[in-house]
Amino acid sequence: MSLYSATFSSPIGQIIIKSSTRGLRSLSISNTQKKNKIDKELQGVVQQLRAYFERKRNTFDVQLDWNNTAEFDQSVWEYLLSIPYGKTVSYSQVANAIGNPKAVRAVGAANARNPIAIIVPCHRVIGKSGHLTGYAGGLDVKEKLLQLEKPLEFGIQHSLF
């Protein structure tokens, strides 16, 4: 099976993408600067991400490869895909939605294992109190992503003129 990769700069750091012939396997954020490199097979994904960061796209059309991952994790990630752009939910809401209301901590752990940041929007899951909690890329990155999607609620106001 062939593997493809892309590395490019974004407003939140270096984005590193890995894909198989079946679909996207991982998307991570790094503070380490590397030379931009984009395999032609991932150019469409990179274009979609750039449009997302420019507020020109709020959904993704990407095939995902979750081969060899736990069924519970997949159920959490599938639910994350249904959270609309600009909306947030709590870990307990996710647990309830997947039919396992006592699995709040397990939902948090599955969120932490999400291999495909941004596209599988684990940044949209926040604490029940409304506070930002846990994010593999760092809480500052989580806040930036939420500011991008909900600028008025997360402190960025745009001029009307």
Beta strands, then each sheet from edge to edge (+ up, - down):
strand 1: 3-10
strand 2: 13-20
strand 3: 24-30
strand 4: 37-38
strand 5: 89-90
strand 6: 125-126
sheet 1: 3+ 2- 1+ 4-
sheet 2: 5+ 6+
end
